[in-house]
Amino acid sequence: MSGTAPKGSNAASSLPDRATMLTLDDAGTIQECGGSCEEMFGYAQSELKGRHVSVLLPQLEGMALVQNNQANPRLSHLCRCGAAFRARRRDNESFATELFINRLEGGRAGVLMIVRDAKDQD
């Protein structure tokens, strides 16, 4: 995924089934999350705000999401290659996901991340 959603559009409404959107600060702290987070991970939106993304995606613990003011090139490459990332639900069940990551632009610091349940791959 690249680019940004057109002004006035609701990017979350165009997500595929079994996907959710997260807005993270540069340190990986969840700032906003889509309503589908509860369905996918078992957490209410209010429970995730302010927590590190590694609560949901343990592989991202300790990984810099932003380097030189852009999305981490290694992480971006893995996302483009379709590498599976293990995610963890509230009940500790683990499942495979695909990630899409973009650096936020327009004066907002942070990262937009879309997490898609990999079992929905065609």
Phi and psi restraints in degrees (value plus and minus 20) as a CYANA .aco file:
   2 SER   PHI    -159.8  -119.8
   2 SER   PSI     144.0   184.0
   3 GLY   PHI      63.0   103.0
   3 GLY   PSI    -192.6  -152.6
   4 THR   PHI    -147.0  -107.0
   4 THR   PSI     140.5   180.5
   5 ALA   PHI     -91.6   -51.6
   5 ALA   PSI     126.1   166.1
   6 PRO   PHI     -81.4   -41.4
   6 PRO   PSI     130.8   170.8
   7 LYS   PHI     -77.3   -37.3
   7 LYS   PSI     118.1   158.1
   8 GLY   PHI      63.3   103.3
   8 GLY   PSI     -24.0    16.0
   9 SER   PHI    -111.5   -71.5
   9 SER   PSI     138.5   178.5
  10 ASN   PHI    -126.7   -86.7
  10 ASN   PSI      76.8   116.8
  11 ALA   PHI     -79.6   -39.6
  11 ALA   PSI     -56.0   -16.0
  12 ALA   PHI     -83.6   -43.6
  12 ALA   PSI     -51.7   -11.7
  13 SER   PHI     -92.8   -52.8
  13 SER   PSI     -35.6     4.4
  14 SER   PHI    -117.5   -77.5
  14 SER   PSI     -13.2    26.8
  15 LEU   PHI     -89.8   -49.8
  15 LEU   PSI     126.3   166.3
  16 PRO   PHI     -88.3   -48.3
  16 PRO   PSI     142.3   182.3
  17 ASP   PHI     -77.0   -37.0
  17 ASP   PSI     130.4   170.4
  18 ARG   PHI      40.3    80.3
  18 ARG   PSI      17.8    57.8
  19 ALA   PHI    -154.5  -114.5
  19 ALA   PSI     133.2   173.2
  20 THR   PHI    -161.3  -121.3
  20 THR   PSI     136.6   176.6
  21 MET   PHI    -134.3   -94.3
  21 MET   PSI     116.6   156.6
  22 LEU   PHI    -144.2  -104.2
  22 LEU   PSI     119.5   159.5
  23 THR   PHI    -130.0   -90.0
  23 THR   PSI     103.9   143.9
  24 LEU   PHI    -138.8   -98.8
  24 LEU   PSI     130.7   170.7
  25 ASP   PHI    -100.8   -60.8
  25 ASP   PSI     157.5   197.5
  26 ASP   PHI     -81.2   -41.2
  26 ASP   PSI     -44.7    -4.7
  27 ALA   PHI    -106.6   -66.6
  27 ALA   PSI     -24.2    15.8
  28 GLY   PHI      74.4   114.4
  28 GLY   PSI     -10.5    29.5
  29 THR   PHI    -100.1   -60.1
  29 THR   PSI     112.3   152.3
  30 ILE   PHI     -91.0   -51.0
  30 ILE   PSI     101.1   141.1
  31 GLN   PHI    -117.6   -77.6
  31 GLN   PSI     -61.4   -21.4
  32 GLU   PHI    -164.1  -124.1
  32 GLU   PSI     131.0   171.0
  33 CYS   PHI    -167.1  -127.1
  33 CYS   PSI     128.3   168.3
  34 GLY   PHI     -91.5   -51.5
  34 GLY   PSI     138.7   178.7
  35 GLY   PHI     -81.0   -41.0
  35 GLY   PSI     -42.7    -2.7
  36 SER   PHI     -93.7   -53.7
  36 SER   PSI     -26.5    13.5
  37 CYS   PHI     -79.6   -39.6
  37 CYS   PSI     -59.8   -19.8
  38 GLU   PHI     -82.6   -42.6
  38 GLU   PSI     -63.7   -23.7
  39 GLU   PHI     -84.6   -44.6
  39 GLU   PSI     -64.1   -24.1
  40 MET   PHI     -94.7   -54.7
  40 MET   PSI     -62.5   -22.5
  41 PHE   PHI    -131.6   -91.6
  41 PHE   PSI     -35.9     4.1
  42 GLY   PHI      65.3   105.3
  42 GLY   PSI     -12.0    28.0
  43 TYR   PHI    -126.9   -86.9
  43 TYR   PSI     121.2   161.2
  44 ALA   PHI     -91.7   -51.7
  44 ALA   PSI     132.5   172.5
  45 GLN   PHI     -73.5   -33.5
  45 GLN   PSI     -62.6   -22.6
  46 SER   PHI     -84.2   -44.2
  46 SER   PSI     -46.9    -6.9
  47 GLU   PHI     -95.5   -55.5
  47 GLU   PSI     -45.0    -5.0
  48 LEU   PHI    -110.4   -70.4
  48 LEU   PSI     -50.5   -10.5
  49 LYS   PHI     -79.2   -39.2
  49 LYS   PSI     108.5   148.5
  50 GLY   PHI      70.9   110.9
  50 GLY   PSI     -26.2    13.8
  51 ARG   PHI    -119.3   -79.3
  51 ARG   PSI     135.9   175.9
  52 HIS   PHI     -94.5   -54.5
  52 HIS   PSI     124.1   164.1
  53 VAL   PHI     -78.9   -38.9
  53 VAL   PSI     -41.3    -1.3
  54 SER   PHI     -85.8   -45.8
  54 SER   PSI     -33.9     6.1
  55 VAL   PHI     -79.9   -39.9
  55 VAL   PSI     -57.1   -17.1
  56 LEU   PHI    -115.4   -75.4
  56 LEU   PSI     -53.9   -13.9
  57 LEU   PHI    -149.0  -109.0
  57 LEU   PSI      63.1   103.1
  58 PRO   PHI     -75.9   -35.9
  58 PRO   PSI     -47.8    -7.8
  59 GLN   PHI     -83.4   -43.4
  59 GLN   PSI     -39.3     0.7
  60 LEU   PHI    -108.5   -68.5
  60 LEU   PSI     -22.3    17.7
  61 GLU   PHI     -82.4   -42.4
  61 GLU   PSI     108.2   148.2
  62 GLY   PHI      59.3    99.3
  62 GLY   PSI     -22.3    17.7
  63 MET   PHI    -111.5   -71.5
  63 MET   PSI     111.2   151.2
  64 ALA   PHI     -93.6   -53.6
  64 ALA   PSI     101.5   141.5
  65 LEU   PHI     -99.5   -59.5
  65 LEU   PSI     -44.4    -4.4
  66 VAL   PHI    -145.0  -105.0
  66 VAL   PSI     111.2   151.2
  67 GLN   PHI    -155.0  -115.0
  67 GLN   PSI     111.9   151.9
  68 ASN   PHI      32.1    72.1
  68 ASN   PSI      22.4    62.4
  69 ASN   PHI      41.4    81.4
  69 ASN   PSI       6.6    46.6
  70 GLN   PHI    -160.7  -120.7
  70 GLN   PSI     143.3   183.3
  71 ALA   PHI     -77.7   -37.7
  71 ALA   PSI     120.0   160.0
  72 ASN   PHI     -67.0   -27.0
  72 ASN   PSI      98.5   138.5
  73 PRO   PHI     -80.1   -40.1
  73 PRO   PSI     -57.4   -17.4
  74 ARG   PHI     -86.9   -46.9
  74 ARG   PSI     -65.1   -25.1
  75 LEU   PHI     -83.9   -43.9
  75 LEU   PSI     -63.1   -23.1
  76 SER   PHI     -79.6   -39.6
  76 SER   PSI     -61.4   -21.4
  77 HIS   PHI     -83.4   -43.4
  77 HIS   PSI     -65.7   -25.7
  78 LEU   PHI     -80.9   -40.9
  78 LEU   PSI     -58.8   -18.8
  79 CYS   PHI     -84.5   -44.5
  79 CYS   PSI     -65.2   -25.2
  80 ARG   PHI     -84.1   -44.1
  80 ARG   PSI     -51.8   -11.8
  81 CYS   PHI     -98.7   -58.7
  81 CYS   PSI     -27.5    12.5
  82 GLY   PHI      58.9    98.9
  82 GLY   PSI       3.1    43.1
  83 ALA   PHI     -80.9   -40.9
  83 ALA   PSI     120.1   160.1
  84 ALA   PHI    -102.2   -62.2
  84 ALA   PSI     116.8   156.8
  85 PHE   PHI    -136.2   -96.2
  85 PHE   PSI     113.8   153.8
  86 ARG   PHI     -98.2   -58.2
  86 ARG   PSI     109.1   149.1
  87 ALA   PHI    -131.4   -91.4
  87 ALA   PSI     140.6   180.6
  88 ARG   PHI    -151.1  -111.1
  88 ARG   PSI     107.0   147.0
  89 ARG   PHI     -99.4   -59.4
  89 ARG   PSI     148.0   188.0
  90 ARG   PHI     -75.6   -35.6
  90 ARG   PSI     -55.4   -15.4
  91 ASP   PHI    -103.3   -63.3
  91 ASP   PSI      -7.8    32.2
  92 ASN   PHI      52.9    92.9
  92 ASN   PSI     -14.1    25.9
  93 GLU   PHI     -87.2   -47.2
  93 GLU   PSI     115.2   155.2
  94 SER   PHI    -122.5   -82.5
  94 SER   PSI     123.7   163.7
  95 PHE   PHI    -170.1  -130.1
  95 PHE   PSI     137.1   177.1
  96 ALA   PHI    -103.3   -63.3
  96 ALA   PSI     119.1   159.1
  97 THR   PHI    -154.4  -114.4
  97 THR   PSI     142.8   182.8
  98 GLU   PHI    -130.0   -90.0
  98 GLU   PSI     124.9   164.9
  99 LEU   PHI    -137.0   -97.0
  99 LEU   PSI     127.5   167.5
 100 PHE   PHI    -149.2  -109.2
 100 PHE   PSI     109.5   149.5
 101 ILE   PHI    -152.3  -112.3
 101 ILE   PSI     118.1   158.1
 102 ASN   PHI    -160.5  -120.5
 102 ASN   PSI     124.7   164.7
 103 ARG   PHI     -96.0   -56.0
 103 ARG   PSI     113.1   153.1
 104 LEU   PHI     -91.6   -51.6
 104 LEU   PSI     123.5   163.5
 105 GLU   PHI    -142.1  -102.1
 105 GLU   PSI     158.9   198.9
 106 GLY   PHI      56.9    96.9
 106 GLY   PSI      17.0    57.0
 107 GLY   PHI      67.0   107.0
 107 GLY   PSI     -26.2    13.8
 108 ARG   PHI    -117.5   -77.5
 108 ARG   PSI     101.1   141.1
 109 ALA   PHI     -99.5   -59.5
 109 ALA   PSI     123.4   163.4
 110 GLY   PHI     113.2   153.2
 110 GLY   PSI    -187.3  -147.3
 111 VAL   PHI    -156.1  -116.1
 111 VAL   PSI     119.6   159.6
 112 LEU   PHI    -121.3   -81.3
 112 LEU   PSI     106.3   146.3
 113 MET   PHI    -146.4  -106.4
 113 MET   PSI     111.5   151.5
 114 ILE   PHI    -129.8   -89.8
 114 ILE   PSI     109.4   149.4
 115 VAL   PHI    -131.9   -91.9
 115 VAL   PSI     104.4   144.4
 116 ARG   PHI    -141.6  -101.6
 116 ARG   PSI     110.3   150.3
 117 ASP   PHI     -82.7   -42.7
 117 ASP   PSI     100.4   140.4
 118 ALA   PHI     -90.4   -50.4
 118 ALA   PSI     -36.5     3.5
 119 LYS   PHI     -89.6   -49.6
 119 LYS   PSI     -33.1     6.9
 120 ASP   PHI    -107.9   -67.9
 120 ASP   PSI     -14.6    25.4
 121 GLN   PHI     -83.1   -43.1
 121 GLN   PSI     122.1   162.1
